[in-house]
Amino acid sequence: MNRTPSLFDVDDVSRPLADRLRPRTLRDVVGQDHLLAPDAPIGRMVEAHRLASMVLWGPPGCGKTTIARLLAEQTDLAFEPLSATFSGVADLRKVFSAAQRRREIGQGTMLFVDEIHRFNRAQQDSFLPYVEDGTIVLVGATTENPSFELNGALLSRTQVFVLKRLDDGALETLIARAEDLLGAPLPLTDDARQALVAMADGDGRYLLNMIEQVHALPGPVDAAALAAAVQKRAPQYDKGQEGHYNLISALHKAMRGSDPDAALYWLARMLDGGEDPLFIARRITRFANEDIGMADPQAVQQALAAWDVYERLGSPEGELAIAQAVVYLATAPKSIGVYRAFNKARAAAKRTGSLMPPAHILNAPTRLMKDLGYGDGYQYDPDTDTGFSGANYFPEGMPRETFYQPTARGYERAIAERLAYWAQLRAAGGSSEPDPPAASAKGPDA
C-alpha cells in the first residue's frame, strides 16, 4: 500500500527543531498565502516556471530563507546562498562566474542574498548587469525597508514582496507540527500555550526554539512556570530603522485622531522596545505646536513640562509624565491654523522679496531718520479708545493678506471672535465700539 510521504519522514534529531521542521514545499509554508497561493504573485511565477528577481521584505522568522530555497527547487534553479554580513565583492564574482558557466549549458541560477540591505551601494550595483541579462535570478531577503536601504537602480529591476509576521493561527500550526514530530503534546496548560504564542511575537523560528526548551519539562507547565523556563522574545523594534519611524508615526496619528488609548499603546510599545524617552518628548512637543497650536495654547506647556519632569526623574518614574502629556495632547482640541498660516506667510515673504516696512512703524533714533518720516503718524494702540488703531502693518505696495484662519475649536473660537471684531473696527477706521466680551476668551473647550 502506497503511503503519502510525511513532511517529517527524514529526521535527524541532532539538528535544531526549526531546521527539522523546515517546509519541503511551498504549500507547507505557513502565514504567507497572500504571496504563495496558486493565484498569488509568487505562486503564479512558480506555476509558470519563470521567476523574476525579487526582494523578500519581512520580520525575522517569517520564512524568507525557506521560501527562497523552495523557489529554487521548484523552478529547477541552482541555489547560491550568500549572507551580506559575511560576503564581499570577491564572493559575488565567484557566484557570477559560476552562473555564467551554468547558463552556457542551459542551467539557471538563483542568487539568494540574506540581509541584502547590508551591502553598500557599490556592491548593490554589481548585481545590475547580471540581473539585467538574466544570468542570475536575484532573491534578496531583508528585515529593513527596501526603499530606504536599496538603491533605485536595483529596486527598478526587482519586485518587492512584503511577508507578514506569523499570526496566531500560523504559530498554532507550527506548534501542532512540532508536537507531531516530537510524538507528544507539549506539557502546557491552555493559558501557557497561549502565552507561548504571545512570547513568540510572530517569529516562527523563535517559537520552535522555545518549544525545544519546554517539550521535555515535567508537566503541566502553567504560564508562570513557562515564563521562568524560557526567555521572552525581544520586541521587534529597531530604534534607528523602520520600526522607529513606524511607531512614532502611529503615536503621532493616534494623538491627532484624539484616541488616547491607542496613543498610550504605541507609547508603551516604543518604551518597551527601548526607545529613548527624550526622543518621544521632543516629538510630542512638536506635535503640540503643529497639531494643536492655538486651539489649546497650554498644550505645548504640558509637553515641555513632561520633558522637564523626565529629565529630572529619569526612567521609569519620568515615563508617567510623558504618558500624562500624551493623554493631554490626544484629548486636546486640534488645529493646524498657525501651521498653515506660517507656511502661507513664508511663501508670501519669498514672493515679495525685500519690501520695506511702512515708515510709520519704523523707529527714528536719529535726526536723519526723523527727517525721512520714520515713525510719522504711528498710533500707539493701547492709547486708543478701543485698544486697536486699525493701522496697516504690511509693506507699502503689498495688499493685505489673511494667513491665519482660526478654527471654531477650543481657544481659537475666542480668537476668531476677536479677529472678526478687529476686522469690523479696521473697516470702520478704528471706531470707539466697546471691547469684545471677556467671557468668550475663556480657556480651551472641545
C-alpha positions in Angstrom: 0.0 0.0 0.0 1.4 3.3 -1.0 1.7 5.9 1.7 1.9 9.7 1.2 5.3 10.8 2.4 5.2 12.8 5.6 6.7 16.2 5.8 9.0 14.7 8.5 9.9 11.3 7.1 13.6 12.1 7.1 14.6 13.4 10.5 17.9 13.9 12.3 17.3 14.5 15.9 20.7 16.1 16.3 19.5 19.1 14.2 17.7 22.0 15.7 13.9 21.7 15.7 13.5 24.7 13.4 15.6 23.0 10.8 13.9 19.6 11.2 10.6 21.3 10.6 11.7 23.3 7.6 9.0 23.0 4.9 9.6 20.7 2.0 7.3 22.5 -0.4 5.8 26.0 -0.8 2.4 24.5 0.2 3.9 23.8 3.7 4.9 27.4 4.3 2.5 29.0 6.8 1.3 32.6 7.0 2.3 33.8 3.5 -0.7 32.6 1.4 -1.1 36.2 0.1 2.2 35.6 -1.9 2.5 31.8 -2.3 -1.1 30.6 -3.0 -1.5 29.4 -6.6 -3.4 32.6 -7.6 -0.9 34.9 -5.7 2.0 36.7 -7.2 4.8 34.3 -6.4 2.5 31.3 -6.8 1.8 32.3 -10.4 5.5 32.7 -11.1 6.1 29.1 -9.8 3.2 27.8 -11.8 4.7 29.4 -15.0 8.1 28.1 -14.0 9.5 31.6 -14.6 10.8 33.6 -11.6 11.5 37.3 -11.6 14.2 38.8 -9.4 12.7 39.9 -6.1 13.2 41.2 -2.6 11.5 39.5 0.3 10.9 42.0 3.0 9.6 40.8 6.3 10.3 40.4 10.0 12.6 37.7 11.4 11.3 34.2 11.5 8.6 34.6 8.8 10.2 32.2 6.3 12.2 34.3 3.9 15.2 31.9 3.5 13.0 28.9 3.3 10.8 30.4 0.6 13.9 31.3 -1.5 15.3 27.8 -1.2 12.0 26.2 -2.2 11.6 28.6 -5.1 14.9 27.5 -6.5 14.0 23.8 -6.1 10.5 24.1 -7.7 11.8 26.1 -10.7 15.0 23.9 -11.2 17.5 26.8 -10.5 20.9 26.2 -8.9 20.7 27.7 -5.4 23.6 30.0 -4.4 23.2 31.4 -0.9 25.2 34.4 0.4 25.0 36.5 3.5 25.7 40.2 3.0 27.0 40.2 6.6 30.0 37.9 5.7 30.4 38.3 1.9 32.1 40.8 -0.3 32.7 41.6 -4.0 35.1 38.6 -4.4 32.3 36.2 -3.3 29.9 37.8 -5.7 32.3 37.5 -8.6 32.7 33.8 -7.9 28.9 33.3 -8.0 28.6 35.4 -11.2 31.3 33.3 -12.9 29.7 30.1 -11.9 26.3 31.3 -13.0 27.7 32.3 -16.4 29.1 28.8 -16.9 25.8 27.2 -15.9 24.0 29.4 -18.4 26.1 28.1 -21.2 24.8 24.6 -20.6 21.2 25.8 -20.1 21.1 25.8 -16.3 19.7 28.9 -14.4 21.0 30.2 -11.1 19.2 31.8 -8.2 21.5 34.0 -6.0 19.9 34.3 -2.6 21.4 37.2 -0.5 20.4 37.3 3.1 20.3 40.7 4.8 20.8 42.3 1.4 20.4 45.8 2.9 23.9 45.3 4.4 25.6 45.5 1.0 26.7 49.0 0.2 25.7 50.9 -2.9 28.7 49.8 -5.0 28.1 46.2 -4.1 24.4 46.5 -4.9 25.4 48.0 -8.3 27.4 44.9 -9.1 24.2 42.8 -9.4 22.7 45.0 -12.1 24.2 43.6 -15.3 23.7 40.0 -14.3 20.1 40.6 -13.2 19.5 42.6 -16.4 20.7 39.9 -18.8 19.2 37.0 -16.8 22.5 35.4 -15.7 21.0 35.2 -12.2 17.6 35.4 -10.6 18.3 37.6 -7.6 16.3 36.9 -4.4 17.2 39.3 -1.6 15.9 39.0 2.0 15.7 42.0 4.3 14.1 43.0 7.5 14.6 46.7 6.6 12.5 48.9 4.4 14.0 48.4 0.9 13.0 51.9 -0.2 15.5 53.2 2.5 18.2 50.6 2.1 18.4 49.6 -1.5 19.4 51.8 -4.4 16.9 52.9 -7.0 18.6 51.0 -9.9 18.3 47.7 -8.1 14.8 48.3 -6.9 13.7 49.1 -10.5 15.0 45.6 -11.6 13.3 43.7 -8.8 9.8 43.2 -7.3 9.4 43.8 -3.6 7.2 41.3 -1.8 6.1 42.0 1.8 6.0 39.0 4.1 3.8 39.1 7.2 4.7 38.3 10.7 3.1 35.0 11.6 -0.3 35.4 13.1 -1.6 33.2 16.0 -3.2 30.7 13.6 0.1 30.1 11.8 2.0 29.8 15.1 -0.5 27.2 16.3 0.1 25.3 13.1 3.8 25.2 13.9 3.1 24.0 17.4 0.9 21.2 16.1 3.7 20.2 13.6 6.3 20.2 16.3 4.1 18.0 18.6 3.6 15.6 15.7 7.3 15.4 15.1 8.1 15.0 18.8 5.5 12.4 19.2 3.7 14.0 22.2 1.8 17.2 23.1 3.6 19.9 24.8 3.2 19.8 28.6 1.5 23.1 28.7 -1.8 24.3 30.2 -4.1 26.2 27.9 -3.0 29.5 29.4 0.7 28.6 29.0 0.1 27.5 25.4 -1.5 31.0 24.6 1.4 32.6 26.5 3.9 30.6 24.3 2.3 32.0 21.2 2.4 35.6 22.6 6.0 35.3 23.6 7.0 34.3 20.0 5.7 37.7 18.8 5.1 36.4 15.2 8.6 34.8 14.9 8.2 31.1 13.8 11.9 30.3 14.3 11.8 31.7 17.9 8.7 29.7 18.7 10.3 26.5 17.6 13.4 27.3 19.6 11.2 27.8 22.7 9.4 24.5 22.0 12.8 22.7 22.2 13.2 24.1 25.7 9.8 23.2 27.0 8.9 19.9 25.4 10.9 17.9 27.9 9.7 19.8 31.0 7.6 17.8 33.5 4.1 19.0 33.1 1.7 20.5 33.4 3.5 23.8 32.9 1.5 26.9 33.6 2.1 30.4 32.3 4.2 31.5 35.3 6.4 28.4 35.0 6.7 28.9 31.3 7.9 32.5 31.8 10.5 31.2 34.2 11.7 28.5 31.9 12.1 30.4 28.6 13.1 33.9 27.7 10.5 36.2 26.1 11.4 37.3 22.6 12.7 40.9 22.5 10.2 43.2 20.7 10.7 43.7 17.0 11.8 47.3 17.2 14.9 48.9 15.9 15.4 52.4 17.2 17.4 53.5 14.1 15.3 51.9 11.4 11.8 51.1 10.1 10.2 50.2 13.5 11.4 53.5 14.9 9.6 55.5 12.2 6.5 53.3 12.1 5.8 53.5 15.8 6.4 57.3 16.2 4.1 57.8 13.2 1.5 55.6 14.9 1.8 57.6 18.1 1.5 60.9 16.3 -1.5 59.8 14.2 -3.3 58.4 17.3 -2.9 61.7 19.2 -4.0 63.6 16.1 -7.1 61.3 15.9 -7.9 62.1 19.5 -7.5 58.5 20.6 -5.7 58.5 24.0 -6.0 54.7 24.4 -4.3 53.9 21.1 -1.7 56.7 21.8 -0.8 55.1 25.1 -0.5 51.7 23.5 2.0 53.0 20.9 3.9 54.9 23.6 4.2 51.7 25.6 5.3 49.8 22.6 8.1 52.3 21.9 9.3 52.4 25.5 9.1 48.6 25.8 11.3 48.4 22.6 14.0 50.6 24.2 13.2 53.9 22.5 14.8 57.0 24.1 12.0 58.7 26.1 13.6 62.1 25.3 13.1 61.4 21.6 9.4 60.9 22.4 9.3 64.1 24.5 10.8 66.1 21.6 8.3 64.6 19.1 5.2 65.3 21.3 6.4 68.9 21.9 6.5 69.3 18.1 3.0 67.8 17.9 1.7 70.3 20.4 2.8 73.2 18.2 1.9 71.6 14.9 -1.4 69.8 15.5 -2.9 71.7 18.5 -1.4 75.2 18.3 -3.8 78.0 19.4 -6.7 75.6 19.9 -5.1 75.0 23.3 -2.0 77.2 24.0 -1.4 75.1 27.2 -0.6 72.0 25.2 3.0 72.9 24.4 3.4 73.8 28.1 2.2 70.3 29.1 4.6 68.7 26.6 7.6 70.8 27.9 6.6 70.0 31.5 6.7 66.3 30.7 10.1 66.7 29.0 11.4 68.6 32.1 10.0 66.0 34.5 11.6 63.1 32.7 15.0 64.8 32.6 14.7 65.3 36.4 13.3 61.8 37.3 14.6 59.5 34.5 13.1 56.1 34.0 10.7 54.6 34.9 9.2 57.3 37.1 9.5 60.1 34.5 7.8 58.0 31.8 4.5 58.6 33.6 4.9 62.3 32.9 5.3 61.6 29.2 2.2 59.3 29.3 0.2 62.2 31.0 1.3 64.6 28.3 0.3 62.1 25.6 -3.2 61.8 27.1 -3.5 65.6 27.4 -2.4 66.1 23.7 -4.7 63.3 22.4 -7.7 64.8 24.2 -7.0 68.5 23.4 -8.8 70.3 20.6 -6.9 70.2 17.3 -6.0 73.0 14.9 -3.3 73.5 12.3 -4.3 77.1 11.8 -0.9 78.5 12.9 0.9 75.8 11.0 -0.9 76.8 7.8 -0.6 80.5 8.5 3.1 80.3 8.9 3.6 78.4 5.7 1.5 80.9 3.8 3.4 83.8 5.4 6.8 82.2 4.4 5.6 81.8 0.8 4.5 85.4 0.8 7.8 86.6 2.2 9.7 84.7 -0.6 7.4 86.1 -3.2 7.6 89.7 -2.2 11.3 89.9 -1.6 12.8 92.8 0.4 9.9 95.2 0.7 10.5 97.8 3.5 8.1 98.1 6.4 5.8 101.1 6.2 7.5 104.2 7.5 5.0 104.8 10.4 6.1 101.6 12.2 9.8 102.3 12.0 11.7 103.7 14.9 13.6 107.0 14.4 16.6 107.1 16.8 18.4 109.7 14.6 17.5 113.1 13.2 18.0 111.9 9.6 15.5 109.1 10.2 13.0 111.6 11.6 13.5 113.9 8.6 12.9 110.9 6.3 9.5 110.4 8.0 10.3 107.3 10.1 7.6 107.0 12.8 5.3 109.7 11.4 1.7 109.0 12.0 2.3 106.0 14.3 -0.6 105.3 16.6 0.0 103.6 19.9 -2.8 101.1 20.0 -3.2 100.8 23.8 -3.9 104.5 24.0 -6.8 104.4 21.5 -10.4 104.2 22.7 -10.7 100.6 21.5 -7.1 99.5 22.0 -7.0 99.0 18.3 -5.9 101.6 15.7 -6.6 99.6 12.5 -3.3 100.7 11.1 -1.6 98.9 8.2 1.5 96.9 9.1 2.2 95.3 5.7 4.8 96.8 3.4 3.6 99.6 1.2 2.6 98.3 -2.2 1.7 94.9 -0.8 -2.0 94.2 -0.4 -3.2 93.0 2.9 -3.3 89.1 3.1 -5.0 86.8 5.6 -2.8 84.0 6.6 -4.2 82.9 10.0 -7.7 81.5 9.9 -8.6 80.1 13.4 -11.0 77.3 13.7 -14.1 77.2 15.9 -12.4 74.7 18.3 -11.0 75.3 21.7 -9.4 78.6 22.5 -9.3 79.5 18.8 -13.1 80.2 19.0 -12.4 83.2 21.1 -9.5 84.3 18.8 -11.8 84.0 15.8 -14.4 86.3 17.5 -11.7 88.8 18.5 -10.2 88.9 14.9 -13.7 89.4 13.5 -14.3 92.3 15.9 -11.0 93.9 14.9 -11.8 93.5 11.2 -15.0 95.5 11.8 -13.0 98.2 13.5 -10.5 98.2 10.7 -13.2 98.6 8.2 -14.7 101.5 10.2 -11.3 103.2 10.5 -10.9 102.4 14.2 -14.3 103.3 15.8 -15.0 103.6 19.5 -17.0 100.5 19.9 -16.6 98.6 23.2 -14.1 95.7 23.6 -15.4 92.2 22.8 -17.0 90.4 25.8 -14.4 88.8 28.1 -16.5 85.6 28.5 -15.6 84.4 25.0 -11.9 84.4 25.9 -12.1 81.6 28.5 -9.9 78.5 28.3 -10.0 75.8 25.7 -13.0 73.7 25.0 -13.7 70.8 22.8 
